[in-house]
Amino acid sequence: MSFAASVLTLYPEMFPGALGLSLAGRALEAGTWSLQAIQIRDFASDKHRTVDDTPAGGGAGMVMRADVLAKAIDHASPPGDPRPRLLMSPRGKPLTQARVRALADGPGAVILCGRFEGVDQRLIEARGLEEVSVGDFILSGGEPAALVLLDAVVRLLPGVMGNAVSGEEESFENGLLEHPHYTRPQEFEGRPIPDVLISGNHKKIAEWRRAEAIKLTRERRPDLLASDPPR
């Protein structure tokens, strides 16, 4: 069974976007995964196809309406649908490689792309949405975040990457940032490839890569080492 993604958005033309190219695009054509972009406005009941309203209690901006979004979600994810329902939101739990792998191992995802000031809280609670953030910054909407999430997931689906081992040695997979990489030419502007990498000694190469990964992580993301120091 392929990974099935349903994206609820005000801008369905943004999909598949970059996901239609390279590895994800080839996997989409091959049927390894599927993508359905659903226009939220199709579920509005007035002639203007209104999806938002002023915030209760006052304040700037607009809030996406619970009743319209509920109809859209119920259409995309009827009773019995096993896929998690995600809301791309800057206040959500940070997306991690572990969560990405869990999603890749599942049947797919229903992804709601927020806009304006946010989504009516009652909708989040009533439809059991899991709020997910791709970083501590604000985007104009959830669509770019959904593209990021799907790209991260799709590349882990069976057969998408030519060499499955490639995904096992990357940043965050083992609690560390990835070690530096080198390739030909052997010397570039006076900078040679480290001798150990051309030594042919696989044990020493593995040790060097591990040490470099720990060094980089300590310098750039010490928070990753705080909870589970490398052994």
N, C-alpha and C positions, 0 to 999 in steps of 0.2 A: 504494500500500500504506500503510495507516494505521500510526501509532506504537502498538506493543503493549507494555503494561506488565504484568508479573506480579510481585505483591508477596507475599513469604513472611512470614507474621506469626502471632503468637499471638492477635492481636486483629483479625481480618478485618472486624469491624463498624466499625472506624475508617475504612474506605474505602467509597466515595470521599470521605466527609466534605466538607470545603470544596471539593474538586475536583468535586463534583456541582453546584456553583453557578457563576454568572457565566460568564466566557469559557470556562473549562475544562469546566464542566457542559454548556454548549451544544455545545461541540466533542465531548464524550463522547456526547451524544445524536445528534449528526450523524454519528458514526462516524469522525471525524477521528482519534481515538485510542481505544484500548480498555484496560480495566483489569480484571485478574483478581486477586482477593485470595484467597490460599491459606492454609488453616489448617495450620500446621506440625504440630500435635498429631495430625492425621490420619495421619501417617507414623510415629508411635510404635508399638512392637510389644507393649507391656504393657497390661494392663487399665486402668491409671491414666493412660495416655497421657503417659508421662514424657518430657520433652524436655531435661532438664538433670541434672547430677550435680555432686558436690563437686569442687573444683579439685585436680588432681594436685599434690602438694607441700604441700597444706594452704592455709589462708587463708579469708577470709570470702567469703560469697556462693556462687553456683552458676555453672556454665559450661554453655552449650548444647552438646549432644552432637553429635559429628561424624556418627555413623551415621544419626541421625534427620534431620538437616539435609541430608545427602547424598541421601537418598531424596526429600525434598521438592524439592530443586534439580533432580534428575534427572527428576522428574515435570514440573516447570515448564519445564525447558530440556533437552530430549532432544538426542542427538547431531545436529549440523548446524544447531542454532539459532544464528543469527548475532548475537543480542543480547548485549551485555556483561552480566556478572554483577557486581552491585554489593552491597557490604555497608555499610550506614550505620553508621559507627563514629567516635567522637571522636578516634581515633588515625589516621584516614585522611587522605588528601591533601585540602586545602581545596577545596571546590567553587567553581569560577570560572565566569564568564560564558562563557569560551571552551570549557570542558568542557560547559556546558549547551548551547551551540550545536552542539557536535559530537554530543551525544546526540540533539538535535532533528533533526539531519540523518540519523540512523540509523534502524534498523527498530524500536527500542524498547529495553527494559531489563528484566532480571530483578533484583529488589531484595530483598535479605534484611534484615529488621529484627531487629537484635540485641536481646537482653534480658539481665537479670541482670549478671554480671560480664563477660560477653563470649562469644565463640564459640571453640570448640576450633581451635587454630591449624592442625591437620592438615586440617580441612575447608576453611579458607581457601586453603591451598596446593593441595589435591587438586582443588578445583573452580575454581581460578583466579579468586578473588573480588578485585575492585578495591575497596579500602576508601576510603570517601568521607566527609568531615566537612563539616557545614554551619556549624561555628563552634567557637571555643575555649571550649566549655562542655559540661556533661553533661546529657543528657535521661534520662527514665525508660526510654526505649526508642527504637528506630530508626524507629518509625512517624511521629512528627511530622517527623523529618528527611526521610523518604521523601515525605511530602506536600509539603514545601518543594521538594525536588528536582523532583518531577513538575510542580508548579505553574510552576516556572521554565522547564521544558522545554516543556510543553504550550502556553504562550502564544506560543512561537516557531514552532509548527507552521504551515504554510501555511494562510491563511484564518482563523486563530483571532482575531488582532487585526484590527480593521476597517481600520486604516491601518498597513501593514507598516513604514513609515518610523518609526513610534512606537518600535519596538524598536531602531532604529539610532542613536538619539540619547540613550540612557539611560546611567545610571552604569555604568562598567566596559566599555562597548562600545568606547570609543576610548581606554581607559587613563586616563580621568578620571571624577570624580564629575560628576553632571549639574548643569547651570546652574539658577539659580532660575527659578520660573514665576510668572506673574501673570495675572489675568483681571479682569473687571468685578466691582465698581465701580472706576472710575478712581482714586478716592481712598478709602482705608479708615482710619478713625481717625487722620486727618492724614498718612497714608502714601500718597503717590501712586505710580502705576506709573512706573518709570523712563522718562524722555522718549524715549530711543532706541527703546524697544519700540513706541511709538506714532508714530514718525517716518515709517514707510513705507519707510525705507532698508534694504533687506534685507542689503546688504553690511555696514553698520554694526551691524545687529542680530546677524548671524552673528559678527562680531568681538567684540561685547560678550558674547555667550553663551560664546564660547571663553575670553575673559579671565576671566569669572566662574567657569567650570568649573575653570580652572587655579588660581584663587585659593582656591576651596573645597577642592580636592584638596590644595593645599599646606598648608592649615590643618588639615584633618581626616584626610587619608590621605597624608602625605608619602612613605610607602613606595611608593605607586603611581608617584611621579615619579622615584624613585631609580634605577630600572632603565632607564627610557626617557623622558627628559625631553621635554616637549612642544616642538614646533618652531613 
